[in-house]
């Protein structure tokens, strides 16, 4: 069933979403203590974790994540059961889109009435949606079953196939795991079969391949998450190497963050990535059950997860998404739940 989003103004929809989410969890604690990395400063008296260092821009530093609510895997839920949660994203007007890889389903949460609805299913088998991004008034979904990208409208109606990634580079056996789209229409896609990242231009033609199997500075092992930064560079979650790899706008390797031999490395198995409008990077670490935050200079500022209360604590977070109203969505495969937090800035 396809459901069109309620035609309300974006600001009003986001406000309604925030108010309804808060009202829906009145029994939950108003704030939750979050774990800080070793480099962070002392915790505030309010119980929220305080980030260390100064960003130089007022209101740009993430100092806490405040739990709002959880969409649990209960039999009465329209999306029940959530068997294999994967990627998630917010549209500009506040619709939350969630992929269920195992069941081959994509769900949308309308910000106006907080009702879930199902996206159409393309006529391909197997269909395993693992990631989604917004492209103007359309939603693009990455399918690891067919190694293709499909396009839907915001209400979930199927439109067409955007690109077959098996034909982008026919010389190799591509197996996709995540993708990202920048404002110029360029696309980057992680390929776990060849341990590489494919860079596609605005015409979706292959322009470059970066990475390759290994633990060297410009190599990858199990690349599993992608995000563009505001300057057009992009970050790859290099899960098995316990680090992030940063590439410039033209695709050239720049640096890594974390790694096996980095002191106080916060990463265990980083996976999903998201970037807010201030340039902060949010990382879902499925190995440690944490959400890490780096500032715009790629410095660790916050780690939240193990110190949350039982209702708010992630177990195996696989992806994160930043939405309007400073909301952060987290898909947790072990809990079969979608967790919603509010980002607190200072």
Residue pairs with C-beta under 8 A, 6 or more apart in sequence:
1 117
1 118
2 117
2 118
2 119
2 120
2 155
2 156
2 157
3 108
3 110
3 115
3 117
3 118
3 155
3 156
4 154
4 155
5 93
5 95
5 108
5 110
5 111
5 112
5 154
5 155
6 13
6 110
6 111
6 112
6 113
8 16
8 112
10 92
10 93
10 94
10 324
13 93
13 94
13 111
13 112
14 93
14 94
14 111
14 323
14 324
14 325
15 325
16 111
16 112
17 94
17 111
17 112
17 114
17 325
17 327
18 68
18 325
18 327
18 342
20 114
21 68
21 69
21 114
21 327
21 340
22 68
22 69
24 69
24 114
25 67
25 68
25 69
25 70
28 67
28 68
28 69
28 309
28 311
28 312
29 67
29 309
29 312
30 66
31 46
31 47
31 48
31 64
31 66
31 67
32 47
32 48
32 64
32 65
32 66
32 67
32 304
32 307
32 308
32 309
32 312
33 43
33 47
33 48
33 49
33 307
33 308
34 48
34 49
34 64
34 65
34 302
34 303
34 304
34 305
34 307
34 308
35 49
35 290
35 303
35 304
35 305
35 306
35 307
36 43
36 49
36 50
36 51
36 52
36 302
36 303
37 264
37 266
37 292
37 300
37 301
37 302
37 303
38 264
39 52
39 53
39 264
39 299
39 300
40 49
40 50
40 51
40 52
40 300
40 301
40 302
41 50
41 51
41 52
41 53
42 50
43 49
43 50
44 50
44 63
48 63
48 64
48 66
48 344
49 63
49 64
49 302
49 304
50 63
50 64
50 346
51 61
51 62
51 63
51 293
51 295
51 301
51 302
51 346
52 301
53 61
53 295
53 299
53 301
54 61
55 61
55 295
55 296
55 297
57 278
59 278
59 345
59 346
60 278
60 279
60 280
60 295
60 296
60 345
61 295
61 301
61 345
61 346
62 280
62 293
62 295
62 301
62 302
62 343
62 344
62 345
63 301
63 302
63 344
63 345
63 346
64 302
64 304
64 344
65 291
65 302
65 304
65 328
65 341
65 342
65 343
65 344
66 341
66 342
66 344
67 308
67 309
67 311
67 312
67 339
67 340
67 341
68 327
68 340
68 341
68 342
69 340
70 311
70 312
70 335
70 337
70 338
70 339
70 340
71 77
71 79
71 109
71 337
71 338
71 339
71 340
72 335
72 336
72 337
73 80
73 81
73 82
73 335
73 336
73 337
74 80
75 81
77 116
78 115
78 116
78 117
78 118
79 98
79 100
79 105
79 107
79 116
79 118
81 103
81 336
82 100
82 103
82 336
82 337
82 338
83 100
83 102
83 103
83 336
84 100
84 101
84 102
84 103
84 333
85 98
85 99
85 100
85 101
85 318
85 319
85 331
85 332
85 333
85 336
85 337
85 338
86 99
86 100
86 101
86 129
86 130
86 131
86 318
86 319
86 331
86 333
87 98
87 99
87 129
87 130
87 131
87 132
87 142
87 178
87 272
87 318
87 319
87 331
88 96
88 97
88 98
88 99
88 132
88 272
88 319
88 320
88 321
88 329
88 330
88 331
88 338
89 96
89 97
89 132
89 133
89 134
89 139
89 321
90 96
90 97
90 134
90 321
90 322
90 323
90 324
90 327
90 329
91 97
91 134
91 139
91 154
92 134
92 324
93 111
93 154
93 324
94 111
94 323
94 324
94 325
95 108
95 109
95 110
95 111
95 154
96 108
96 109
96 111
96 321
96 323
96 329
96 338
97 106
97 107
97 108
97 109
97 119
97 132
97 134
97 139
98 106
98 107
98 108
98 109
98 329
98 331
98 338
99 105
99 106
99 129
99 130
99 131
99 132
99 141
99 331
100 106
100 107
100 129
101 128
101 129
101 130
101 144
102 128
104 121
104 126
104 127
104 128
104 129
104 145
105 118
105 119
105 121
105 129
106 118
106 119
106 129
106 132
106 141
106 152
106 156
107 116
107 117
107 118
107 119
108 116
108 117
108 118
108 119
108 154
108 155
108 156
109 115
109 116
110 116
110 117
117 155
117 156
118 156
119 139
119 141
119 152
119 156
119 158
120 152
120 156
120 157
120 158
121 127
121 158
122 143
122 150
122 158
122 161
124 143
124 145
124 146
124 148
125 145
126 145
126 146
127 143
127 145
127 146
128 143
128 144
128 145
129 141
129 142
129 143
129 144
130 142
130 143
130 144
130 176
130 177
130 178
131 141
131 142
131 177
131 178
131 179
131 319
132 139
132 140
132 141
132 142
133 139
133 140
133 179
133 180
133 181
134 140
135 151
135 181
137 153
137 154
138 151
138 152
138 153
138 154
138 159
139 151
139 152
139 153
139 154
139 156
140 149
140 150
140 151
140 152
140 162
140 179
140 181
141 149
141 150
141 151
141 152
142 149
142 176
142 178
142 179
142 189
143 149
143 150
143 176
144 175
144 176
144 177
146 164
147 164
147 165
147 166
147 174
147 175
147 176
148 161
148 162
148 163
148 164
148 165
148 166
149 161
149 162
149 163
149 165
149 179
149 187
150 158
150 159
150 160
150 161
150 162
151 158
151 159
151 160
151 161
151 162
152 158
152 159
153 159
162 204
163 187
163 200
163 204
165 174
165 176
165 189
165 198
166 174
168 174
168 198
168 200
168 204
168 205
168 206
169 198
169 206
169 209
172 191
172 193
172 194
173 193
173 194
174 191
174 193
174 194
174 198
175 191
175 192
175 193
176 189
176 190
176 191
176 192
177 190
177 191
177 192
177 223
177 224
178 189
178 190
178 223
178 224
178 225
178 226
178 237
178 272
179 187
179 188
179 189
179 190
179 226
180 187
180 188
180 226
180 227
180 228
180 234
181 187
181 228
182 228
182 232
182 234
184 202
184 232
185 202
186 199
186 200
186 201
186 202
187 199
187 200
187 204
188 197
188 198
188 199
188 200
188 226
188 228
188 234
189 197
189 198
189 200
189 226
190 196
190 197
190 223
190 224
190 225
190 226
190 236
191 197
191 198
191 223
192 222
192 223
192 224
194 209
194 212
194 213
195 211
195 212
195 213
195 214
195 219
195 220
195 221
195 222
195 223
196 209
196 210
196 211
196 212
196 220
196 223
197 209
197 210
197 211
197 220
197 223
197 226
197 236
197 247
198 206
198 208
198 209
199 206
199 207
199 208
199 209
199 210
199 251
200 206
200 207
201 207
207 251
208 251
210 218
210 247
210 251
210 253
211 218
211 219
211 220
211 223
211 236
211 245
212 218
212 219
212 220
213 219
213 220
213 221
214 220
214 221
215 221
215 241
215 260
217 253
217 256
218 245
218 253
219 241
220 236
220 238
220 241
220 245
221 238
221 239
221 240
221 241
222 238
222 239
222 240
222 241
223 236
223 237
223 238
223 239
224 237
224 239
224 270
224 271
224 272
225 236
225 237
225 239
225 270
225 271
225 272
225 273
225 283
225 284
225 319
226 234
226 235
226 236
226 237
226 273
227 234
227 235
227 273
227 274
227 275
227 281
228 234
228 275
229 235
229 275
229 279
229 281
230 275
230 277
230 279
230 296
231 249
232 249
233 246
233 247
233 248
233 249
233 254
234 246
234 247
235 244
235 245
235 246
235 247
235 273
235 275
235 281
236 244
236 245
236 246
236 247
237 244
237 270
237 271
237 272
237 273
237 283
238 244
238 245
238 256
238 270
239 269
239 270
239 271
240 269
241 256
241 259
241 260
242 258
242 259
242 260
242 265
242 267
242 268
242 269
242 270
242 287
243 256
243 257
243 258
243 259
243 260
243 262
243 265
243 267
243 270
244 256
244 257
244 258
244 267
244 270
244 273
244 281
244 283
244 294
244 298
245 253
245 255
245 256
246 253
246 254
246 255
246 256
246 257
246 298
247 253
247 254
248 254
255 298
257 294
257 298
258 265
258 266
258 267
258 270
259 265
266 285
266 288
266 290
266 292
266 300
266 303
267 283
267 285
267 287
267 288
267 292
268 285
268 286
268 287
268 288
269 285
269 286
269 287
269 288
270 283
270 284
270 285
270 287
270 292
271 283
271 284
271 285
271 286
271 317
271 318
271 319
272 283
272 284
272 317
272 318
272 319
272 320
272 331
273 281
273 282
273 283
273 284
273 320
274 281
274 282
274 319
274 320
274 321
274 322
274 328
275 281
275 282
275 322
276 282
276 322
276 326
276 343
277 322
278 296
278 345
279 295
279 296
280 293
280 294
280 295
280 296
280 301
281 293
281 294
281 298
282 291
282 292
282 293
282 320
282 322
282 328
283 291
283 292
283 293
283 294
283 320
284 291
284 314
284 317
284 318
284 319
284 320
284 330
284 331
285 291
285 292
285 305
285 317
286 316
286 317
286 318
286 333
288 303
288 305
288 306
289 305
289 306
289 313
289 314
289 315
289 316
289 317
290 303
290 304
290 305
290 306
290 314
290 317
291 303
291 304
291 305
291 314
291 317
291 320
291 328
291 330
291 341
292 300
292 302
292 303
293 300
293 301
293 302
293 303
293 304
294 300
294 301
295 301
304 341
305 313
305 314
305 317
306 313
308 314
312 339
312 341
314 330
314 332
314 335
314 339
315 332
315 334
315 335
316 332
316 333
316 334
316 335
317 330
317 331
317 332
317 339
318 331
318 332
318 333
319 330
319 331
320 328
320 329
320 330
320 331
321 328
321 329
322 328
322 343
323 329
325 342
326 342
326 343
326 344
326 345
327 340
327 341
327 342
327 343
328 340
328 341
328 342
328 343
329 338
329 339
329 340
330 338
330 339
330 340
330 341
331 338
332 338
332 339
